[in-house]
Amino acid sequence: MSTVIKIENLSKAYQLGNIGTGTISRDLERSWAKLRGKEDPFLKIGEVNNRAIKGTSDVVWSLNDISFNVEQGDALGIIGRNGAGKSTLLKLLSRVTAPTAGKVKIKGRIASLLEVGTGFHPELTGRENIYLNGAILGMRKTEITRRFDEIVDFSGVERYIDTPVKRYSSGMYVRLAFAVAAHLECEIMIIDEVLAVGDAEFQKKCLGKMGDISKGEGRTVLFVSHNMGAVQNLCNKGLILDRGNLGFIGNINLAVNNYITKHLTQSVAKQWEVENAPGNSYAKLRSAKVYNPINDTDDNIDIASGFAVEFIINILTEQLNQLDITYHLVDELGVLVKVASTAFSMEPLYLKESVIKVESTFPANILNQGIYTLSRVLVVKDRGHILTEWNDVLSFEIHPLQSNYLGWQSEKEGVLKLSDLSWKITTDYVD
């Protein structure tokens, strides 16, 4: 197959804070270097893009000297932590922004969906925006007209097609935007994490469409997502970005295993002082931990022990409110395992300014071995209004019972460990 995307020594630097160097003399020095065809002298002080630490420079490298090729018909999953450079790479490929250094060579027409409502005008109707967005993506009017009914049917917003899109929800925005991009007769399709906005049914529909595009039609798809299951199902190759550097490119299963092994670090307990505790004026998270409820330790959580989750939260509101504590549990592939909430299990809580301790316990022999993350912890008012939210709070591992454990990927099959199902077999059954 032919190469449709060729990346050579690609780098992108961003200036933090105010645009410019900060002094007239430095701005003149930068302009003089540019006129002579020299490198920007002030980019050399840039740092690796690490959002977890405070830097000493006002220039960071979002991408740093990466090179790779994408073949025709490949479905490439681009994975990495927040701030790794994934969206920057897609913007460079879509020509939304220019590289600081290096080359991007693309063969064929690109359809890209990088943000909700990209290319939409809020005052125009859905119908008008289909033609506008299609024209921006390179479609001719006759081509749009020919595929108009198909686009509207796929989006599922036919009833609102003549309503200004400023009245659309974010889910309706992304439905219509994806439908236009998916039906463009392009050679390369680029999709960012924007699909997370849609509901489960539409996400499944989108993944099916992208699978048809790459496998059935032989077109190239670049897909960014934190859902490792979706990436594995859709893509045949994976690319890992780590703080702007190319960490791995190759088989998608190897890429996902590599990413999980290196980047899902476990943190079974965290604690903060009042002054720097995460939160807002409504609530602050003072501590969180996951532990074995049998022996009250955090170093021996296995399938047979189950696990307990504990939060200590400062409620800061002075007015008495109906509040609930909710958390989302996801596995190492980004699959949502459980939404746990006090709203599901107990009478309404009426709380005001206080310190509360919240505990919940998962029974034994429910979840399989693997790495799990408390991805969202929420304080919810009146069972509908989120007051505050904490993301990626804790990660922990559930160990198998066997002594010859070789790693999460060796024997795990599915999320659930349930083995005590009720079975009934009828022999000589007559229909």
N, C-alpha and C positions, 0 to 999 in steps of 0.2 A: 504493500500500500504506500501511497505517496505521503510525504510530510506536509501537513496543512498549517502547523504553527511551529516556528523555530525561534527559540529564545536564546540570545547570546549575551552573556555577561551583563544581565539586566540589573540595574540598581535604581532605587528611588529614595531620595532624601527629602525630608520635610523640615521646614523651619518652624520651630515652636515659638509661641508668643506672637509678637508683632512681626509683620512682614518687613524684611530689610535687615541689614546687619546691625543697626542701632546707631551708626555714626555716618556722617557724610563721607568721610575719608575712606571708610571701609566699602561703602556703596560704590564710590568712584573706582576703588581698587578692583572690586568685583566686575564692574562694567568694562574696565580696561582689559582684564583677563579674558572676558567674553569676546571682545573685539579682536583680540589676537588669537582666538581659537584655543585658549588655554582652559584648564580646569578651574572651577570655582575654588579660590584659595581657602574659603571658609568652610567648605564641606569636609575638609580633612579632619576637622575637630569633631565631627559627628560621632555618635555612639550607637551601639546596638540598641534596637527597639525593645527595651525591657520595661514594661509598664509597672512591674512590681517594685522597682527601686527608683530612688530619686537620682536624676542624672546631673552631670556637671556641665553639659553642653546644651546649647539651644538648637542644635541640629541633630536629628536622628535618622537612621537608615531604615526605612520601612521594608525595603528589599535590598539585599546586599550580594551582588555578583552571582546571580543564579543563571543556569543554562540548562535547557532541556528541549526535547522535541515532542510533538503530539502528532500521531499518525491519523490519517483519514479513517473514520469509523470508530475511533477510540471514544470511550466514555471515561473521562478522567475525573476522579474524585479528589478535590483539594481539601486537605484537612489540616488542622492546627489549632492552637489555643487562640483565645481572643487577643488581637494585637500582633498576630504572627505575620501578617502581610497578605492574607488571602484576598480581601476586598481590593487592596491596592493592586495586586497582580491582575485581577479581573478588570479594573479600571484602565490599566495600561493596555491590556489586550483589546478592550473596547474603544480605545483612543479617547477616553474621557479626560485623561491627563497624560502628560509626556514624561518619558523616563529621564532621570538625571544622567544616566550613562547606560550604554549597551544598546542592543537592537532587538526589535520585535518584527518578525516577518510572518505575514499571514496570507494564506492562499484561500480565497473564497469570501463570501458575504457572511457577516456576523449578525446574529440576533442576540441581544443581551437584556437581561432583567436583573438589575442590580439593586433597585430600591422600589418600594411600593409607589406606584403611580408615576414611574419615570416616564417623562414625555407627555404626561397628561396635563391639560389645562382645566382648573377647577370650574371655570364658568361654562365650559363646553359640555354638551351631553355625551353620554356614552357612545352614541353613534358617531358623533363628530370626532371624538377622541380616538376611535378606532382608525379613522382615516388619517388623523394627525399623527398618531403614534406609528401607524404603518408607514407613513411617508418618512418619518424620522428614521425608521429602521431600514428604509430603502425599498419599500414596496411601491409599485406603480398603482395608480388609482384603479385601473382595470383589474389588477391582481387582487386588490383589497375587496372590490365589489364582488368578484367571483367567489371569494372565500368568506364573505361577510356573514352569511347565515351560519356557516360552520363555526366561525369564531364566536358568534353570539350563543349558539347552542352549547358549545364547550364551556363558556364562561358561566352559564346558568343565571345570567342577570337580564334575561330578555324583557321582563316586566318593567325594568328601570332603564332601558336602553336610551330612551328619549328624555331622561332626567339628568340635570347637571351633576357631574361626578363629585362636586363638592358636598353633595348630600349622601354619597356612598360611604359605607363603612370601610375600614382598612381591608377587611376580607374581600369585599366586593371589588375594591381597587385592584387587588392583586389577582383576583380571578380574571378580570378583563385584561389586565396588562399581560398576564401569562398567556391567555388565549391568543392575543395578537402575536406575541413573540413566537409561540409554538407553531403557528400556522404560516409564518413567513417562510418562503422557499429559500432557506439559507443553507450554507454548508457547515456552519459552526454555530452552536447555541451555547450561551453562557448564562448560568443561573446562580445567583447568590442565595443566601439564607432567607431571602424574602418569602419563600414558600411556607415558612413556619407561621406566617400570619394566617394562612387559610385554615379551614376546619379539616378534620381527619379525612372526611370523604373526598374533599377537593385535593388534599395532599396525595392521596392514593391515586386519584385520577391524573394528577400532574406527573407523578413518578411513572405511571403506566405510559403516558404520552411520551415522556423522555426516553423510556425504554424502547418504544416503537421507533422513535427518531434515530437512536443510535444503532439498535440491533436490526430493525426491519428496513430502515431506509438508508443505512450506511453513512449517516451524517455524524459529525463530531459534537460531543457534549462535554462541557466543563461544568462541574457541579460542586458547589461549596455547601457543606452542611456539618452540623455537630452530631447529627444522628448517624452513627456508624452503621446501623442496620440498613438504613436507606441507601447509604453510600455503597455498601457491599452488594446490595441487591441490584443497583443500577449500573455500577461502574465495573470495568474490567481492569483498570489501572488506578493507582493511587499516588498522590504527591503530598508529602508532608513538608510544611513550612514551620520553621522554628526560629522565632525572633528575626525574621527577615532572611534567614538562610535556608537553602534547600537541604532538608534532612534526609529525604528518601524519595525515590520514584521507582515504581515497579508494580508487580502484581498487587491487586487491591487487598487481598487477604493478608499478605505480608505487610502491607502498609498499615492496615488497621491494627494488626498485632504489634507492630513496631511502635505505633503511636500510643496504644494503651499501656504497653510495658514501660515506656519512658516517661509518659506525661500524666498518667493517673496516679499521682503520689497520694499515699494514704495520710489522712489527718483525722484521727479518731476523737480528738478532744481539742477545744480551743477556749481561751478565756481572755477577756478584755477588761481594762480599767474603765471606770465610768467616763472619764474625759475623752477616751479614744474608742469607745465601743461603737460598732456600726449601728446605724439607725437614723432616726430623725426626731422631731419634736413630739411625736406620738409614742414612740417606743424605741428602746435600745436593747440589743442582744448582749448580755453580759457573759454568757458561757454556753457551750454546746458540747455534748459528748455522746458517743455510742459505746455500749459496753455489754459484756456477757452477763445476763441477769442471774445466772446460777452462782457464779463466783465473784461477781462485781469487779471484774477486770476487763481491760480493753485489748488484751493481747492474745485472747484465745476464743474468738467468736467463730463457731463452726455451725454446720447444718443442724446438728442435734441440740444446740444450746438456744437457738433463737438469738434475738438481740433487743436491747432497750435503747431508747433515745431520750435524752434529757436536755431541756433548755431552761436557762434562767434569764428572764426578760424583765427589764424595767418598763413598766407602763407609766407614761408621763402625762397622760391626759387628766385634767382635773375634773372633767364632767363624767358622770357614770354612763358607760356605754356597754352595749352588747358586743362582746369581742370573742373571736375564735382564733385558735392557733392552727395553722395548716402547714404541712410540708410535702414536697414532691420527692419521691424516691425513684431514681433511675439507675439502670445497670450500665456496664462499661461500654455498651454499644449506643448509649443515649436513648434507650427504649424506656418509656415511662412504665414503672412497675406498679406504683401505688400512689394515690393522693390520699394522705392521712390527715384527718381534721377532727378537732373536738366537736365540730358541728354534726358529724356523723354518729358520734358515740355517746354524747352526754347532753344533759339539759343546758339551755343557754347560760353563758357566763356573763355576769354583769360586773364590770371592773372599772375602777378609776385609778388614780395615782397610787402605785404599789409596786412591789417586787414579787413576781410569780415564778414558781417552779413547775414546769410542764413535763410530764413523763408519759411515754407510751411504750408498749412492748409488742414485738412480733413473736408469735409462737415458734416453736421448733419445727423442723421438717416442712417448712413452707417454701423458702427460697433456696435455690441451688447455689453452689460455690460461685465465686466471682467477686468483682469489685463493684461496690454500690456507692452512690453519691446522693446526699441530701441537696438537691439542686436548687430548691426554692423553699424558703421558710417565710411564712406570711403572718401578719397580724391583720385580721379582717374584722371590720366594723359592720354590724347589722347584716352579717352573712351576705355581703355583696360589695362592700367598699374596702379596697386594700389600703390600709394606713401606712404600712411599711413592708419592705421585702428585702430578704437577704439571699444572695445567690451563691451556689457552690460552697456551702457552709462546711460540710464534712465529707470525707471519703473513707471507706473501710472495706475490709475483705472478709468474706465468709469462706472459711476453709472447709474442705471436704473431710470426711471421716477417715479416709484411707491414709496410711503412712507413706505411701509412695506417690504423693501428690507432685505432679510435674508442672503445675502452672494452671492458670484459669482456663486456658484453651485446650487442655489435654483431654478432659473427660466431660466437661460441661455440655449438656444438651438441653437447651431451654432455660427459662428463668425459674420455673417452679420445680420443686423437688418432690412434690406430693407423690407418695407411692401407695397410700392406703385407700385407693379408690374402691368403690363397691362394684363388683363384677357379677354378671349373670350370663351364663351360656346355656342356650337351649339346643339340645341335639335333636336331630330328626325333625327340624322345624318345617312346618307346612304353611305356606303363604295362603 
